[in-house]
């Protein structure tokens, strides 16, 4: 697993921060870990979908 060494600062409304804390607590994770986990799923899911679409387009040619 790649080491997490990069930092991104997010400015969030207080209500969103509280909701993130609640979700992280429900998953027994730290907020940063919860965000990183879900962001990873989103990013790599989008990339996989994009690659699949490109493969399908290439098959149609």
C-alpha positions in Angstrom: 0.0 0.0 0.0 1.3 3.4 -1.0 2.3 5.7 1.9 0.0 8.8 2.3 2.4 11.8 2.4 0.5 14.5 0.5 -1.7 17.0 2.2 -4.8 18.7 0.8 -6.6 21.4 2.9 -10.4 21.4 2.6 -12.6 24.3 3.7 -15.9 22.8 4.7 -19.1 24.1 6.2 -19.4 23.1 9.9 -22.4 20.9 9.2 -20.5 18.9 6.6 -17.6 18.4 8.9 -19.9 17.1 11.7 -21.6 14.8 9.2 -18.2 13.5 8.1 -17.3 12.9 11.7 -20.5 11.0 12.3 -19.9 8.8 9.2 -16.3 8.1 10.2 -17.3 7.2 13.7 -19.9 4.8 12.4 -17.2 3.1 10.4 -14.7 3.2 13.3 -12.3 5.3 11.2 -10.6 8.6 11.6 -12.2 11.4 9.5 -9.1 11.6 7.2 -9.0 7.9 6.8 -12.8 7.7 6.0 -12.4 10.5 3.4 -9.3 8.9 1.8 -11.1 5.5 1.6 -14.2 6.9 -0.1 -12.2 9.3 -2.4 -10.1 6.3 -3.5 -13.3 4.3 -4.4 -14.7 7.3 -6.3 -11.4 8.1 -8.2 -10.5 4.5 -9.2 -14.2 3.7 -10.0 -14.3 6.7 -12.4 -11.0 5.7 -14.0 -12.1 2.1 -14.4 -15.4 3.2 -16.0 -13.5 5.6 -18.3 -11.1 2.8 -19.4 -14.0 0.4 -19.9 -15.8 2.9 -22.1 -12.6 3.4 -24.2 -12.2 -0.3 -24.6 -15.8 -0.6 -25.8 -15.3 2.3 -28.2 -12.2 0.6 -29.6 -14.2 -2.7 -30.1 -16.8 -0.9 -32.1 -14.3 0.4 -34.6 
